[in-house]
Amino acid sequence: MTPEQEALRDAVRSLLEKHSDVRAAIETPHGYDKDLWARLCDIGVLPIPEEYGGSGAGLAETCIALEELGRTLTPAPLLSSTIAAQALVATGDEEACGRLLPRIADGAVAALVWPWGTTEITATPVLDHPEITTATAAHVLDGTARYVLDGDEAEVLLVTDGVSVFEAGQSGVTREHTPTMDPTRRLATIRLSNAAATRLGPWKHQVRDVALAALSAEQVGAATKALELTVDHTKTRVQFGRPLASFQALKHRMADLHVLVETARSAALAATDEVSAAVAKVYCSEAFFKVAAEMVQLHGGIAITWEHDAHLYFKRAHGSAQLFGSPQDHIGRLSRFAHR
């Protein structure tokens, strides 16, 4: 990393060490600490150009922050706002960028309704709509999207049907928080019924690659911390009169996990195009799941108690593996790449 990136990592880590409280955050109505999110935005972790009110950070800097958030499992709308901001920039709509990106840079939560699964969103052009001033861009949207990151809290709601990107209005949009096994991830169901929307520009599939790369960075951070906690535990937990870490078989297991985490980090750093992003999603998902499973196994009974964080890492590993498509989905994509 550059000295500037190291300084960013240290600043984010220091902030999270002082102010991140995962259990308190998930009990709030919003599911995250709004004050902490404002502080992160002040640091400049969002990839928003300076001309639109951002710090000029790129995806690399955002991934550094996401890795730190992954380490602590801190609930924060960075991943969702990053994806929405990238989709907005990719439309090339300068008016919309000038109007919405400064709000996102200042901490307004943004979400993208993105049918990455089997969900279909349909967009129908209309000649006139009372909520839309530009008649040529007026559309109505229909469909239901599940597992939308921070969708119920979003102040800026974008929608794509896979062809175009739209800014959704208020009418015809129903939002519902969707509880899942992972309490640290805020997901929602968004229902669109004749919903007013303005077309901003084309949907670029590279936004999906950005989403996969960003998620992979978060997974690497979580896997790294899970391994650190496990190693620390085995150094202090005594069985048969010896620390667990002194047993050769466990040393081998943890050495294998270390190699797995470091290769996952390499895959995440290399996620720069369609193929490498899919590879990172598959590898980092499986690496994090393996480390989290070993964390539970090596911690023993305490790992399945509410008081210990091991179960939170395990649940995050399961949930993030399915986000934006399962590893099996992306393996299927990679097999198709190989036959082109």
Steps between C-alpha positions, in 0.01 A plus 500: 500500500601860451571713812165673444318166490677382814395821674140440389508144632641615833242779529207267431636230732555750780149641456343154512704395804370802689141523382384174341249306712344232283242378749381849584482593130282206399253586775440852362200566272736568209721196556817709504662785697416821314766701683768247410383501137529882494857475631590245232360731232707787643812285460411462132449127447244527219623483137349831393691747276606831652290699253191338655591566862705189564856461624618358169544152648502215253375145532835394651455740791138393550608135508753585772218646709274203424770260614517684832120495532511127427754444777262640761173400325397864547156562345535798266349584159838533327458203269151600386589868455815409307307284254228761453755779452690298239178421313410870504842613372485236225176647360685815393207718611681811624184662636412196711860458614521866600173472691536159668871425548565793740216371716651151502844643581345681798358176638162451333449125467471385139378163377475329165208270423695256293338178377815289537293187569188378326310823569379692199439875496301636206512862389227654287540847345215744546433829327418691815507447873427756774816412696738522204591829336685361198237319297750320275657333806171408671451132575301282734661197662352168607649204680622376836863489605614316811819531702564861401787641706371777730196536278260593778731774630608646165450872444617460140337201331621391157352215299628310199312265272828375355485750213464844658542665839208691649451733795189380680245741639279447804172377353463131428805401707458277806798421722518230762791403722582131446645331809758235416731272696769771490394789725800711394379532138201724425291357215159597369226396263405772250169475318438718197145538374453757226777693676600836359862514384735714295743333260855619571698303245620155398576218742865397483579141592834616640304618805442133582876444491550794738243346736676163498843656555373714788324207665813286464705761685249498785510119514880501518492741793249285688694179428824662617353608834327165551834325459674743736236440768532124455880504529480714814247260652713192437797667670306544824261202499657208687414136437684200647729743681617675183380797292307392192746687281779262606338200331658433163175404326343833595812688390462342157132592482564862588795521259269377224244766598768769487592397145131496408447854632808641326408346164147638544653844556697461177182403314316805639782735403508354150124548441517755220286353221209266439694176534723597793204648691307174462808304611535724805133455593529122487835469673445758773155363580633147542809616692296705746256213552785257569667734750170576677416130525843425649455793738186342640662156514816612679320725747276217611174556686560869569482570125127431485409730787353844435772665709782390268549649152584170328140438399481848346797427275350164409166662408672775301696238309180318404313817406775670302563182301147527356506876445513603131476137396628183662847358431331235285336773289836661431671168435239453229589842358870414508439173315325694227796738476729202452298380198491831320 
